[in-house]
Amino acid sequence: MLKVGLTGGIGAGKSAVAQRLRQLGAVVIDADMLAREVVAGGTDGLAAVVDVFGPAVVGADGELDRPALGARVFGDETARRQLEQIIHPRVRARTAALTAGAPPDAIVVNDVPLLVETGLVPTYHLVVVVDAQPALRVDRLVQTRGMTEEQARARIAAQAADSERRAAGDVVIDNNGSLAELDTQVDRLWHERLRPYERNLRLRRSAPSDGTLRVVAPDPTWPTQAARLIARIDHALRPQLGGPADVFHIGSTAVPGLPAKDLIDLMLAVPTLEQADKLADALAEAGLPRREGEWWDNARGTPGKTWPKRLHGSADPGRPVNLHVRVTGSPGWRFALLTRDHLRANPQARDEYAAAKRDWAAAHSDVDGYAAAKEPWFDREAQAAQEWAEALDWQAPTGA
């Protein structure tokens, strides 16, 4: 099932987004509510809190005295960590149980205030961040929660920086306007991205493409988007690999300043294609199903002419991806890394490639024609990059 992480700074309006998603049909799991449940009166969670913080944090009714506990942990990093060690494992266990009980075609939305701070971003197929200006958030907290302005600012400052949270989001929802404007954004997200993503994920297929060629201006967020995808791949494969996955951002979107199709190319390096096949199910469950057919790399003069690989796409209609699974040391593996590094290091070569891209795009409206037109350039680039590598004693990097 599709697992979505929903987060936002305090006062940003995350609860309003969660409510709208619930109305649309999502299974919403509220981490704040679970955090209360796991330390309710009579639970082992409350007993653990008392063991650490003493009986003064329990009220006369036998329930947790939240203001008393808050006074103990707010501003005290050690105390906060101790409390998190009690609550977070219990919340994770309860979340897993609720997720397992959802229908197989469900869109499960985990409403997690501290999703970024707790390092949970790679565990979701998609992360949605609700964003609003700090001044507006302060006003909301004063008006709806009875805080003073000073208290509101302190609570905002205690969380992740807005820039860090936005960088973690595959989708950023702007909640600086009205509730109607917010609902419009959520509805569009649901119908245009979440529902198709869930269907593609369940059917283990890549999001369809219309085959139209679109070369766009360089997007400075491409490396950040790639980093999120790499972290998800690593999270999905690490249990099977017994260690980190060797994943790289390659292709035009990995070269700053280079126009490209808005498609993130990644490469997973494996010792054999047999292992690549064993990893296919885990990649599909992470939203990167294997593309049908046989795939090869042009060996660029290396004996053998072609070199087999596996190719995975993205089930997410909002983020096209090609994940090339290549054998470490193969010609395709080396050429992808060498060309990327050569173009990164040589602005003139990058700019010549950019100009050629514009000419090819003008001459070819389809992806296949555009790709075929690039082949002679790649042959020349292979030679130029090889000479550059020999002059600098270039060595292929490891990961990212």
N, C-alpha and C positions, 0 to 999 in steps of 0.2 A: 504494500500500500504506500501511497505517497505521504511522506513525513515532512511537514513544514514547520520551521522554527519561526515564531513570531516574537519580536522584541521591540523595545523602544525605551528611551529614557523616561524617568518618572515625569508624569504630567504631559507626555507626548500624545496620549490618546490611544494607546495600545488596546485598552479594554473595549473601546468603541469599535475598533477593527475586529477584534475577536468576536464581539457580539454580532456584527454583520456577517462574518464568516459562518457563525453558528446558524444564523437565519438562512443562509444559502445552502446549508447542508453539511458543513464540516463537522467533524468530531473534534471538539476543542477540549484540550487538557490544560487546565489552569495550574501552573506550578505554584503560584501563591496559595491557592486553595489547598493543594496537596501538602504544601509546607505547613499549613495549619493543621491539617488532618493528622500528619505523622507525629505531632507533638500534642495532640489533644489529651485531655484527662484520661488516665488509665493506660496510655500507650507506653511501649518500651522507649519510644522517642522522648517522651516527657521525662521518664525516669533517667535517661541518659543526660538530659539537660540539667536536671537537679543534681546529678552526680558531679557535674562540672561547675555549675554556677550557684549551687546551694538552694535551700528551700525557699529563700526570699523571693524567688522568681515565680512562685506558685501562689495564686490567689486563694481566698477563703473557700471558693467554690471548687477547688481542686484543678482548675484550669490554669494554663500558662498566663502569667501576668506579663503581657507583651510590653507595656511601657517600662516595667521594671527591668525586663531582659534587654530591651532596646537601650536603656541607659547604661547597662553594663558593657554592651558590645560596640555601640556607636563611637567611632574614633579610636577604638582599641583593636589594632590589627590582629593581635594574637587571640583575643577573645572571639573576634569575628570568625577567624579560621577554625577555632574549636567548635563554634556553633555550626558552621558549614559542614564540618566532618560528621556531625550528628545528623543534620537534616538532609543534605544532598544525596547520600546513598539511599536513604529511605524514599525520597521523592523519585529517584531514578527507578527504583524497584516498582513503585506504585505506577509510575508512568509506563513502564514496560508491560505491566499487567493490563492496564487500560488499553494500550495500543494493541496488544495481542487479542483483546476481546472485540476490537472494531471489525466491521465487515471487510472482506478482501478488497472491495472497490472504494473504500473510504479514503477521504482526504483528512489525515489526522494533523491537526494544528496544535503544536505545543506552545502555549503562551508562557514565555520564560523571561521575566524581567532582566535577569543577569546572564542571559545566554552568551553574550560576548565575553563577559568577565570570567565565566566558568569554562571557557574553551569548548563549548558545545557546537560551534558552527559546523564543523565537518560531519556531524552526525545526522544532518538533515539533507534531504534532497534539494531543498530551497529554503533560504532565509529571507524573511520579510521584516524590514525595519520601518517603524513608524517614527517620523521625524517632525519636529516643530521647533520654532525659535525659542531660545532660553527664556526670553522675557515673557512670552506667551505661556510657557510652562509654569513659570513662577506665578503668574496671575491665576492660572487654573488651580494650582496647589493652594494658594491663599483662599480662593473662593470656594473650592469644593472639599478641601481637607482641613481647613481651619489652621493652616500653618502661618507663621509669620514669614515675611519676605526673606529674612535671614535664614530661617529654618529651611525654606524651600531651596534657596541657593546652595545651602550646605548639602542637602540631599542630592541635588543635581551634580554638585562637584564631587561627591563620593562615588559616583558611577563612572563608567567608561566615557571617554571624551566622545562628543557627537561625531567627530571625524572618524574615530576608530569604529564606532558602531555603523556608520554609513558604509565604510569600507568592507564590513562583514556582510552587508546585505546584497542579495541578488536582486531584490526589489526594494526600493525606498519609496514609501508612501508619504506624501506631503500633507501634514495635518495642520497647516496654518490658516485654513479657511473654515467653511461651514461644515456641519455634519452631512448635509446633502452632497457637498463636494467630496467629502471623504468617502461616503457610501458609493458614489459613482466610480471612484478609483478602485475600491474593493470589488465591486461588481465586475468591472472590466478584468481585473486580475483573475477572478474566479472563472469567468466564462472563456477568456482568451488564453489563459496560461495554466491554471491549476487543473481544471477539468480535462483539457487535452493531455496535459502531462501525466495525470493519473492513468488515463486510458492507455497511452503509449507505454507507460511503465508496466502496467498489468499485462499488456500484450507483447511486451519485450520487443518493441520496435522503435526505430528512430522517428523523430518528428519529421513529417514530410516536407520536402522543399519543392518549390515550383520550377527550379532549374534556371531561374532568371539570374543573370550576372549583375551584381551590384558591388562595385569597388568604392569604398568610402574613405573619407579622410582619416588620418591616424586618430585613434581614440586613446587618450592617456590612461584610461581605466582598464585597457586590455590586460596588462600584466597582473593587476589586482584580481581581475576576474579569473585569469588562469591560475593564480595562486589558490583561490578558493576551490577550484575544480581539482587541482593537484592534492590539496588537503583531503578532499572527499575520497579521491581514489586511494590515497594512502590509508585512510581510515577503513575503507572497504576491504582492502587487500592485506593489510598488516597481519590480521589473525592467520590467514592462510600462508603468507610468506614467512611469518615468524620474525619479521623485521620491516623496516621502511621500504616502500615501493620506490623504484628508481624512475621518476617521472620528470619530463622536461617540457617546458614551453618552447615550441618551435614555430617555424613558419613566419609569415609576414607580420602577424600581430605580436610577435616576440621581438621585433626590431623597432625601437622608438623612432617616430617620424616617418614611417613607411605606410602609405595607403594600402588597404587590403580589403578583401571580402570580410564582412563582419562574422567571421567564423574562427573560433579558437582552435588552433592545431596543437595537440599535445602528443607526446611520445612516451610510451611505457617500454622500458628495456627489460628483456627477459633472457634467461640463458638459452632457452629452446622454445620453439613454437608449440611443443607439447605442453609446456607450462602455460603458454599463452592460452591454449584451449582449456586448461584446467581453471584458469582465472575468469573465464568468460561469464559464468553464472554470477559470480560476485560483482562483476562490473555491470551486468544487466540489472541486478538488484539495486545498484547504486545510481541507476538512471543512464547507463552507457551501454546499451545493447549492441551486440555484434552485428555488423552489416553483412547481409547475405552476399555470397559470391566469393571468388578467389581474387586476391589482391597481391600486387608485386611492386617492388621499387625498380626503377631504372638504375642499373649498377654503375652508370657513367664511366664506361671503359674498363671496369673490373671484369675479369673473366666470369662468364655465366650470364651476362647480359641483363638478367632480371634476378630479383631476390624476393622470395615470398615473405609476406607479413600478414598480420590480422588487422582489420579496421573496425573500430566501434564508432557509433554515432551517439547523439544525445536524444533522449526521450523528451527533453524540455523544449517546447516550441519557442521559448523566449531566449534560448542561448544555444545556437548551433555549435557543435563541436565535432572535430575529427580526432579520434584517439588512435594513433598508429602504434601497434604493438610489434616491436621489432626485436630481433635477436641482437644482443650487445656485441658490438664489433662488426656487424654486417655492413655492407656498403651503404644501405639506406640509412642506418643508424648514424654512421659517421658523417654522411653528406648532410643530413638534417642539422646536426650540431655545428659542423664546420661552416656551412653556408650562413647559418644564423650568426655565428660569432664573427665571421668575416664582414658581413653587412653591418653589424653593430659597430665594428671597429673602423669601418671605412665609409665616411659620409658620401664620398664621391660615387662609390659603387652602389650605395643605397639610393642615391638620387638618380643615377642612371637607370636602376631597376624601376624606380617610381615612374620615371618618364616612359619607360617601355610599357609598364602596366597601363598607363593612360592610353597609349596607342593601341594595345591589344584590346582593351575594353571598348574603345571606339569602333574597332573592326569586328568585334564578336559580341553578340548579345547573350549568348548561351555559355554556360560554364564549361562544357566539353570543348567547344571551339577555342575558348580563352586558354584552357589548360594545354591544348595541343600547340597553340601559338607560342607558349613559353618554353617549349622543350629546347629549341636551339640556344636560347639564352642560358638555360640551366647547364647545357654542355660547356659553354664558355665560362660560366661562373664556377663550375667544378674545377676547371684548370686554374683560373685566377685564385680561387680559394686555396687550392693545393699549394701553389707557389707561395702564397702568404703564410700558410701553415708551416711550410718547410723553413721559410726565412725566420720565423719567430719561434720555431720548435713548439708549435701549438699542440696541446694535449686535450683530448675530449674531456669535458667536465663530468661531474657526477651529480645528477639530480637538479631539477629546476632550470 
